[in-house]
Amino acid sequence: LEERLYVWDLVKAERDGDILLEVSDAVRESLIETMEPHELKAAAETLDADELADLAHDLPPEIIQDVYQSLDTEGREQLRAAMSYPEDSVGALMDFDMVTVRENVTLEVVLRYLRRFEELPDHTDKLFVIDRDDHLMGILSLESLLINDPEKEVSEVMRDETVISFSPDDPADDAAQAFERYDLVSAPVVDRHKRVIGRVTVADVVDFIREESEAEILSHAGLREEEDIFASVWDSVKNRWAWLAVNLVTAFIASRVIGAFEGSIERLVALAALMPIVAGIGGNSGNQTITMIVRAIAMGQVKQSAMQRLLKKELGVALFNGVVWGGLLGVLTWWLYGSASLGMVMTAAMTLNLLLAAFAGVTIPMLRQRLGGDPAIGGSVMITALTDSGGFFIFLGLATLFLL
């Protein structure tokens, strides 16, 4: 932390705002805590309205109010609009820095207009064609602008069909999928009256995808939020304790399952050596299933109506793997311990635990989504708990029934 703050002190003041936008949430919080109010205000004033909206939730309210008062009317409206949209909406990704042109001017006029800019907005691959009331009429790609006769009017070369645009209330996931599907660099954002109010760029979408991926990884492990790797011990403990407590409870349940079969293990010690294999393979298979389902949900490939079909498919995969790998393990167990019956119990236990893992791997994320929760949160913890306790119970139960 001391080295981080030392480097931060070396940064030029005019770059503070840009750097605060790029660093992780945890690092940003630690840097803001060290800054004076006048430094925070100066950093915020260097940002565009959409960038300021991204940073607003980390800044003190009085700083936001001071910066808001310093903006012109257009800037205030943009900031108010940007802060009004949910975090996972297109409006939250929207950029107000764009180039618009009229359809009744020539390409030569457009070229002269563009030369007045010191530089074009980042990721400008097309210009948005609008009418006098800012309604979207079409798009003019830079390629069309450059290769066509300058005397032609914009209306002659613009593309007005199949223009992909978004509403600020659209889910950001939908925009990300559209950018991937159609190889977009930028796209207009229009209000309900089809007036152009901003744009979304591939840079915004990539940032969103990265943040979603990081959040999914953390959620899968049961972590509630991004954690600064150099955070205090107490902060790290607070971020991790909840699912560790859940793990403790599930581990205790698994131990009680084993305890219920103490007599069986005493009479056939081989059970103690073999039961971790059943639980471990089940946990691994379940994590494979839940990872695939969560990924499919995140990409919009799976709907609730497909749950039954997915369940049949995953149970089929589990049954096949159980018969093949369980059979192989059963033969190996027979060879090691000289008991064909123990080998058959091993095969049956592994098959049943893989079926349990497949069932849980599909139903846990799908049910969490149906109930409005995050399908990824704690999935790994829950699937491991089920396959451990279930695997021990199935294996030791079958052994007790058929071997003792």
N, C-alpha and C positions, 0 to 999 in steps of 0.2 A: 504493500500500500504506500509506503514512504517513497519508493522509487516511482510509482505511478504519479504521485502528487508532484514529485520533483520534475518529471517530464512535462506534466501539465503546466507547471509554472513557466516552462520554457516556450510554450506555445504563444504565438502572437495573438493579441486580444481579438483582432478581426476574424480569426479562424475559430474562436471558441464555439460559436453557434453551430457551425458545420460539423465540428468534431463531436459535440454533444449529441447530435443527431445520429452519428454513425456508430458510437460505442454501444455496448450492451446496456440493458436497463440497470443492472446492478452497478456497473462502472459509472454510468451517468449519475446515479444517485449519490455515489461517493464523491464525485467531482462537484456536483451542485452544492453539497453540504459545505464545501470549503470556499465557495465564492461569496463575495459581498453582494448586496442588493444592486448596487450600481453596475457591477460586473455582469450580473445576470441580465439586467435590463439591456446593457450594451450588446450582449451576445444575442438576445432575442430580437433586437431591432435589426440585425443583419439578415434575418430569415424571411422567406416569403410566407404568405398566409398559411399555405398548406403545410409547410415545414413547422411553423410556429404551432399549429394545431397538434402536430405529432408530439411536440415537446411540452405542450401546455400542462398535461397531467402531472408532470414532474416539477413544475415551477410553482413558487408561492403565488397565491391568488392576487396579491398586491402587485406583483411584477407583471402578470398578465394584464391587469387593469391599466397599469401605466403604459404598457406597450400598445394596448388597444386604443387608448386616448391619443397616442402619437400617430396613429395611422390615418390616412385619408379615408373618405367615405367609401370608396371602392374596396380598400384594404379591410375596413371594418366589416363590410358585408361578406367578403370572402372568408375572413377569419370566423365570423359568426356561423356561416354556412358549413365550413370545414369542421367546426367543433360540434355541430348539431347531429352529425351522422354517426351511427354505431361503428365500433372499431372494426368489425368484420364486414363492412359494406363497401361498395365501390366509392361512395362519397368520401370515405376515410382515406382512400388511395388517391383521390382526385388531385390533379395539378392544374392550377389556374393559368400557368404560363404557356400560351399557345398562339398560333398565328391563324387568323381568319381573313377571308377575302370574299368579295362579291362576285356573283356569277356573270354580271353584265360588263365586266372590265376585260381588257385584253391581257394576254400573258405578258406582254411588254410592260404594262402598268404594274403587274404583280412583281415582275423582276425588279423594277425600279423601287417598288415598295420594300422588297426584301433587302435591298442594298442599304437601306437606311438603318437596318439593325447592326449593332456592333457584333452580335453573334446571335444565331438562332437558338431557340430553346432546345435543351438536350433532347435527343431522340425524336427530332422532327423529321419524319419521313413523308408527311403529307400535310396539306393545308386544308382547313375546314371551310367549305363554301357555305355562306349564309346569306339570308335576305336582309332587308332593312330592319326587321324585327328579331334578328339573330336566330331565326329558324334554320335548322340544318337542311341544306339543299343537296349536298353531296360532298365528295372529297376530291382534292386535286393532288396527285402524287408529285413529288419533286421530279421524278423521272419524266412524267408527262409534261411538266412545266418546261423542262430543259430540251426535250427532243422535238416538241411541236413548234409550228410557225408562231413567232411572237405576235403576229397580227390576229391570230385566232382569239376568240373570246373564251373565257373560262368555261362557260356553259357548253361549249362545243367539245371540250376534252375532259371535263370532269366526269367522275363516276358517280351516278346518282342511284344506281341499283345495288342491292345487296351490301349496303353500307352497314358495317357492324358498329353499333353504338350501344351505350349502356345508360341505365337510369342510376342516379346516385344511391337509390335504395336497393339496388340489386346486390345479392351476396357477392363478396369479393371472390369466393370460390368459383362462381360462374365466370367471372372475368378471367381468372387464372386459366380455367379450362379453355375458354375461347381464344386466349392469346396462344396457348399451346397448340390448339387444333388448327388455327388459321395463320400461324406464324406472324402475329401482329407485332408491330413496333410501338404503335400508338393507336388510340381509338377515342372518339369523342364521347363525352358524357352530356346527356340532354335531360331537361326537366320534363314534366308531364305534358308541356305544351310544345315539345320538340325544339326548344331553344337550347343552343349550345351554352353550357355553363362551365365546362372544363374538359379535361382529357385525362386518360390513364395511359401511362407508358410502361414499356416492358421492364424498366428499372423498378417502378413501383410494384409491379406484379412479382418480380423476382424477390424483392425484399419481403413481400407478404408470404410467398411460398417458403422462404428460408425461415421466417419467424414461426410459421405454422409447423414446419418440420421439426424445429427445435422444441417447440411446445409439446409436440406429439411424443418425441423421445423422452422428455422429462415426465410427461404424464404417464407414459408406459411404465416408468420406474417408480411411479408414485410420488414424484416431486411436484409441489404445488406451483412453483414459479422458478424463473431463472435464478441461479445462485452464483454470486460472485465467488470465484475460486479462492480469493483471498479474504473473504468475509470473516467476521468474528466467529468464534466457536458457537456462541449463543445463537447468532443469526442462522448458522448452518443447522444447528440442532432444531430450531423452530421449523425450518423448511422440511426436515426429514422425519420428524418424530411420529407424525400421524400414521403413515403407512408402515413404519417400523412397529408401532403398537399393534396394528392389524396383523402384521407378520408374526408377532409374538403370540397373539391369540391363536392364529391358525397353526403355528408350530406346536403350541400346547395341545390343541385338539389332535394333531397327528400323533403326538407322544401318548395321548390317552388311548388312541386306537391301538397303538403297539402294546400299551400296557394291558389292554383287554385280552391280548393273546400271549401273555407272558408264559403261560403253561405250555402252549404249543411250541413256542420258540425254545423252551427248556428241553422239550422232548425231541425236537428236530432242529439242531443248531444251524443247519444249512439255510433255514428260512431267514436268519439274521443277515447272512451274506448275500442273499438273492433279492430281498425286498427293496433295497435302494435302487436296483436296476429297473424294476417295474415302475417305481415312482419317478425316477429320472427320465426314462424314455417318454412316459406320459406327459411330464412337464414340458419337455422339449417339443413334442408333437403339438401340444396345446398352444404353446407360444408361436409356433409356425402358423397355426390356423388363425389365431387372434390377430397376428400381425397382418396377414393377408386380408382379413375382413376389415380391420381398421383402415388399412390403406385404401381398400375399395370404397369404403364409406367416404373417406376424405376426398377421393377423386370423383365422387358422384356416380360410381358405377353400380352401386347396390342400393335398392330401395327395400322398404319393409316388406313389400309384397313378395320379394324374392327369398325371404328367410327360409321357407319350407324347402325350396329347391336347393338352396345352399346347404341346408342341413343334411338333406339326402346325399348330396355330392360328397361332403366332408365325412359323413359316416361311412360312405363307400370306400373312400381313400383310407380311413382308419381301419376298416375291416380288412382290406387288402394288406396293409402294412402289418396289422396284427397277426394275420395268418402267416405271412412270409417271414417277418423278422421274429415274431413270437415262436414260429416253428423252428427257425434256426437256433434261437436261444434255448428252446426246449430240448433239441438234440444235444446242444452243448452241455446243458444241465444233466441230461441223462448220462453223457460220457464222463462228466466230472464226478457225479455222485452215485452213479450206478443204479439210478432209480428212474424207470420209465414213467411211473406215476407222477413223480416230482416234475419231470420234464413236461408232462401234459398240463399239470397245474400251472406251470410257468407260462406256457403258451396261452392258456385260457385267460390267465390274469393280465398278461400284457395286452391281449386283444381287447378285453373288456375295459382296461384303463385307457387305451387309445381311443376307444369309442366314447368314453366319458370325456376325454380331453377334446375330442372333436365337437361333441355336443356343447360343452362349455365355451369352447373357442368361438363358436358361431353365436350362441345365445347371449353371452355376456355383453359384447359390444352392441349387438342389435337391440337388446332390451334397454341398455343405457341410452341409446339414441332415441328410442321410442318414448322414454320417460323424460327426454329433454336434457340429458346429461352428456358429458364428453365421452364418446366411446373408448377413447384411449386411456383414460385415467385409471391407473391401478390395475390394468388388465393383466400384466405379467404377475403381479402379486396374487390376484384372485385365482388365476389359472393354476399357478404353482401350488397354492393351498389346496385346491380341489383335487389335483392329481396326486399330491402327496398323501393326503388323508384317504382319498378314494382308492389309490393304488395299494396302500398298506392294508386297508380293510378287505379289498377284493382278494389279494394274494393270500393273506393270512387266513381269511375266512374259507377260501377254497381248500387251502392246505389242511385246515382243521377238519373240514367236512370229509375230505377224500383220503387223507393220508394218516390221520391219527384215530 
